[in-house]
Amino acid sequence: MSDFATLIASLLGCCNRKCAAYTRGIVGISDAYSYADPEYAKRKVSKKSDVYSFGVVLLELITGRKPLSESDSIVTWAKSRIEEVLYSKKYEGFVDLKLRGACDEREMQRMTYCAAACVYKPLNSRPNMKQIIEILEGTTPLKERISLHGGTRFDLQSVLGIESKQITSPRIFTYEELARATAHFSNKNLLGEGVFGIVFKGSLVTGEIVAIKKLKHVGEEQSKSSEFEKVIMDISHICHRNLVKLIGYCIEEFNRLVVYEFVPNKSLGFHLHGNNRMTMDWSTRMRIAMGAAKGLTYLHEWCQPKIIHGNVKVDNILLDYSFEPKISDYGLTKMNVDLSNSYISRVNSEGSSGYLAPEYINDRKLTDKCDVFSFGIVLLELITGKKAIKNESGFHNRLSTLAVPLLKRALDKGDYNVIIDEKLQSYNKDKMIRMIHCAASCVYKPADYRPQMSHIVQVLEGNVPVESIWLRNDSTFLFHGAPYVPHNY
């Protein structure tokens, strides 16, 4: 690594061979995911696919990072940092520490520019390899500014239906106000109890109907009013049709309460699994899946910094009278839990263990990919009509494990009826197949390979093919005991 320029030159040939191997399908699963051009999702492979893959290799050389980390691909990780290098020449946190003082700044600028042009430019605007060589050699000057905003695949704001609205500050309530609103937290106004708190229906003096959550298990740091208010301010700016809106809060002594809009039609869990309920039709299930996916995409990819929900499940997807979904309880992991064994025990006792990602159970590592896993379980529930976990004779039977042979038969042989809720009288086959592929990729792929929520939205909407998230040889992930039993690939 001492002669940085020599290293660049030596890789110009070998990287093209690696890219060519990828397009012929020679390299393994991890390479395919790591270096895959977004256009490959549409089965479009061209010379520009090699250029994209070469850009990923350049990012590896610059940063010293692997193409896939525990939570993000190198392309996603670098996107928010690379402009600082290109236009502010701030290298710290981006360039491999081993290269400090061992590389020429001008060469680093050229290499970073090439990586950005290869990876972040749309297909038709990517440079060819001859142009890359000329830039790396310094015979072609860097003139064009590369825009990294908006991505190369789609306009996130448009896809999520985000509107520009004036954000109002959260209202501050007294404890007495909220006590009166709930008839002093009477059981007749009890809406439910979950991991984070107890929820009551309340009527404010203005006549406004709200949902009031009394938090429990508040950590030592979060019990401080300043810390609690900081979290409230962070989530008060969230505004999306598929997320329950925060109205205000209360801090008095050790009491911490949060006031939300009231969503009147109970939860997805109530309508999907409740006794003597009418069977939810297919179009409603698909609408709920799409709305919930967009809500999570907003939290993960629109909010800065990203917000990890930490407790995605059917009981936290509320419905209005049009069955439009609204995700509740987001942001509360920041102020409520220390992600410890005590949290796991509470989750198990409250029926949420069927939604926990394997890496969280094993290592207590909470990332956005844990939410993706949990959302995949919700999709399995929508597909099969079965609960995420069923307690029988003292055993917890997880839907994710029980569904493995059925999914394998459906995805390998095209026999989708074996996994679809038998109570569904009709459904759109194409949309059902897309939902099944989304569920499989969310639940059974290792965390590093799970798709982002925006990708799930695109597949559910039919804008990109299912092959972009689940290839035929991905059935190797559907082994006995998956997704919780370790497996050597």
PyMOL commands that set and color helices and strands:
alter all, ss='L'
color gray80, all
select helices_A, chain A and resi 4-23+29-35+38-42+47-63+74-79+82-88+97-99+105-120+123-125+129-137+156-160+175-181+187-189+225-236+268-273+282-302+314-316+333-336+341-349+353-355+358-363+368-384+399-402+404-413+416-418+429-444+447-449+453-460+466-468+472-477
alter helices_A, ss='H'
color red, helices_A
select strands_A, chain A and resi 171-172+190-193+197-203+209-215+246-252+255-261+317-319+325-327+389-392+395-398
alter strands_A, ss='S'
color yellow, strands_A
deselect
rebuild
show_as cartoon
